Amino acid sequence: MSMLNVRTDEAMDIAIAELTADGKTKTEAVREALLHAYRDKLIKQAKADADRVEADPEDRAEILAIQRYMGVA
């Protein structure tokens, strides 16, 4: 596992204070925030991919076939 040092500003200090108010350590709060940011990025990319695929009629047919195979359509 690697170590990361981060310089904070006033806004970051306020955010960390709020995120640790429930008893979490700074490390736990930062890890959680990074994982949430990463998840949000993956969701945004998945939505963009879905929009791109949905625009192509051939891809839409394949998606429908997959959904039927999975029993969700």
C-alpha positions in Angstrom: 0.0 0.0 0.0 1.3 3.4 -0.9 1.2 6.6 1.1 -0.1 9.9 -0.2 0.5 13.4 1.3 -2.0 16.1 0.4 -1.8 19.8 1.0 -5.1 21.1 2.0 -6.7 24.6 1.8 -9.4 26.1 3.9 -12.2 24.5 2.0 -10.6 21.0 2.3 -10.1 21.5 6.0 -13.8 22.3 6.4 -14.7 19.2 4.3 -12.4 17.0 6.3 -13.8 18.3 9.6 -17.4 17.6 8.4 -16.4 14.1 7.1 -14.7 13.2 10.4 -17.5 14.6 12.7 -19.0 11.1 13.0 -15.8 9.7 14.4 -14.0 8.6 11.2 -10.3 9.2 10.9 -9.0 11.6 8.3 -7.6 8.6 6.4 -11.0 6.9 6.4 -12.8 10.0 5.3 -10.3 10.7 2.4 -10.4 7.0 1.3 -14.2 7.1 1.2 -14.2 10.4 -0.7 -11.8 9.1 -3.3 -13.8 5.9 -3.8 -17.0 8.0 -4.2 -15.3 10.2 -6.7 -14.0 7.2 -8.6 -17.4 5.5 -8.6 -19.0 8.8 -9.9 -16.5 8.9 -12.7 -17.2 5.3 -13.7 -21.0 5.9 -13.6 -20.5 9.0 -15.8 -18.4 7.0 -18.3 -21.0 4.2 -18.3 -23.8 6.6 -19.0 -21.8 8.2 -21.9 -21.1 4.7 -23.3 -24.8 3.8 -23.0 -25.8 7.0 -24.8 -23.3 6.3 -27.5 -24.4 2.7 -27.9 -28.1 3.5 -27.8 -27.7 5.8 -30.7 -26.7 3.0 -33.1 -29.7 0.8 -34.2 -27.5 -2.3 -34.6 -26.2 -1.9 -31.0 -29.8 -1.4 -29.7 -30.8 -4.7 -31.3 -27.9 -6.4 -29.6 -28.6 -4.8 -26.3 -32.3 -6.0 -26.5 -31.1 -9.5 -27.4 -28.8 -9.5 -24.3 -31.5 -8.2 -22.1 -33.9 -10.9 -23.3 -31.2 -13.5 -22.7 -30.8 -12.2 -19.1 -34.5 -12.1 -18.6 -34.7 -8.4 -18.0 -36.6 -7.4 -21.2 
